């Protein structure tokens, strides 16, 4: 096998892998976007990506949520707990907690979160709407 033949095979493999990766990204992106479970990717202080269900839950479009600090959506009484849970999630396998998020109408919706940090520091979070806690706005 010549060097030129080897390079051609490497190029073919690279093209094959790039096409396969693009296909997987499309499938995973579609699964994220169309999941019935509200989902968000968080990088530090900001929602960097949210899915359609998350937008529907809060009543905003993506542009009003993505690249906005997540703390702006959290009920003031739940902020300290949410920050603690976020810090805990960064150092542990899975964080589970509840808080309330501000909707576009100004009301609050109670959610239970399951969140985990990926190796790249981005957190994947699932939000499950729950009944409001007694004694709290909900």
C-alpha positions as CSV (number, residue, x, y, z in Angstrom):
1,X,0.0,0.0,0.0
2,X,1.4,3.4,-1.0
3,X,1.4,6.5,1.1
4,X,-1.0,8.0,-1.4
5,X,-3.4,5.1,-1.1
6,X,-3.2,5.3,2.7
7,X,-4.0,9.0,2.6
8,X,-7.0,8.4,0.4
9,X,-8.3,5.8,2.8
10,X,-7.9,8.1,5.7
11,X,-9.8,10.9,3.8
12,X,-12.6,8.4,3.1
13,X,-12.8,7.4,6.7
14,X,-12.8,11.0,7.8
15,X,-15.7,11.8,5.4
16,X,-17.6,8.7,6.6
17,X,-17.1,9.7,10.2
18,X,-18.1,13.3,9.6
19,X,-21.3,12.2,7.8
20,X,-22.1,9.8,10.6
21,X,-21.5,12.4,13.3
22,X,-23.7,14.9,11.5
23,X,-26.5,12.2,11.3
24,X,-26.2,11.5,15.1
25,X,-26.2,15.2,15.9
26,X,-29.4,15.6,13.9
27,X,-31.1,12.7,15.7
28,X,-30.0,13.7,19.1
29,X,-30.9,17.4,18.5
30,X,-34.3,16.3,17.3
31,X,-34.8,14.1,20.4
32,X,-33.8,17.0,22.7
33,X,-35.9,19.6,20.9
34,X,-39.0,17.4,20.7
35,X,-38.9,15.6,24.1
36,X,-42.1,16.0,26.1
37,X,-39.8,16.5,29.2
38,X,-38.7,20.1,29.6
39,X,-34.9,20.1,29.2
40,X,-32.1,22.7,29.4
41,X,-28.4,22.9,29.0
42,X,-26.7,25.3,31.5
43,X,-23.2,26.6,31.3
44,X,-22.3,28.4,34.5
45,X,-24.9,31.2,34.9
46,X,-26.8,30.9,31.7
47,X,-29.3,28.7,29.9
48,X,-27.4,27.9,26.7
49,X,-30.0,25.7,25.1
50,X,-33.6,24.8,26.0
51,X,-36.1,22.5,24.3
52,X,-39.6,23.2,23.1
53,X,-41.2,21.8,26.2
54,X,-39.2,24.1,28.4
55,X,-40.3,27.0,26.3
56,X,-43.9,25.9,26.6
57,X,-43.6,25.5,30.3
58,X,-42.5,29.1,30.8
59,X,-44.4,30.6,27.9
60,X,-41.3,32.2,26.3
61,X,-39.6,31.6,23.0
62,X,-36.0,30.4,23.0
63,X,-34.6,33.8,22.3
64,X,-36.1,35.0,25.6
65,X,-34.5,32.2,27.6
66,X,-31.3,31.1,26.0
67,X,-28.2,33.1,27.0
68,X,-30.1,34.6,29.9
69,X,-29.0,34.0,33.5
70,X,-31.0,31.1,34.9
71,X,-31.3,32.9,38.3
72,X,-33.6,35.6,36.7
73,X,-36.3,32.9,36.3
74,X,-36.0,31.5,39.8
75,X,-38.4,32.6,42.6
76,X,-36.4,34.8,45.0
77,X,-37.3,32.5,48.0
78,X,-35.8,29.5,46.1
79,X,-32.6,31.2,44.8
80,X,-30.3,30.1,47.7
81,X,-31.4,26.5,47.5
82,X,-31.1,26.5,43.7
83,X,-27.6,27.9,43.9
84,X,-26.6,25.2,46.5
85,X,-28.1,22.5,44.3
86,X,-26.2,23.8,41.3
87,X,-22.9,23.8,43.1
88,X,-23.6,20.3,44.5
89,X,-24.4,19.0,41.0
90,X,-21.0,20.2,39.7
91,X,-19.2,17.9,42.1
92,X,-21.6,15.0,42.2
93,X,-23.2,12.5,39.8
94,X,-26.8,13.8,40.0
95,X,-28.6,16.7,41.7
96,X,-32.3,16.6,42.5
97,X,-34.2,19.5,43.9
98,X,-37.3,21.7,43.6
99,X,-37.8,25.3,42.9
100,X,-40.2,27.7,41.2
101,X,-39.7,29.4,37.9
102,X,-41.2,32.6,36.7
103,X,-43.4,32.3,33.6
104,X,-43.9,34.9,30.9
105,X,-47.2,35.9,32.7
106,X,-45.3,36.6,35.9
107,X,-46.8,33.5,37.7
108,X,-44.5,30.8,39.1
109,X,-44.5,27.1,38.2
110,X,-43.1,24.6,40.6
111,X,-40.6,22.1,39.1
112,X,-38.6,19.2,40.3
113,X,-35.1,19.2,38.6
114,X,-32.8,16.3,37.8
115,X,-29.4,17.7,36.7
116,X,-26.0,16.4,36.0
117,X,-22.8,18.0,34.9
118,X,-21.0,16.7,31.8
119,X,-17.2,16.5,31.5
120,X,-17.1,19.8,29.5
121,X,-18.8,21.7,32.4
122,X,-22.2,22.0,30.7
123,X,-25.1,20.8,32.8
124,X,-28.0,18.8,31.4
125,X,-31.1,19.4,33.4
126,X,-34.6,17.9,33.2
127,X,-37.5,19.9,34.7
128,X,-40.7,18.0,35.8
129,X,-43.7,20.3,36.7
130,X,-45.0,19.4,40.1
131,X,-47.8,20.6,42.4
132,X,-46.9,23.7,44.4
133,X,-45.7,23.2,47.9
134,X,-48.2,24.1,50.6
135,X,-47.7,27.7,51.9
136,X,-45.8,28.9,48.8
137,X,-46.8,30.7,45.7
138,X,-47.0,28.1,43.0
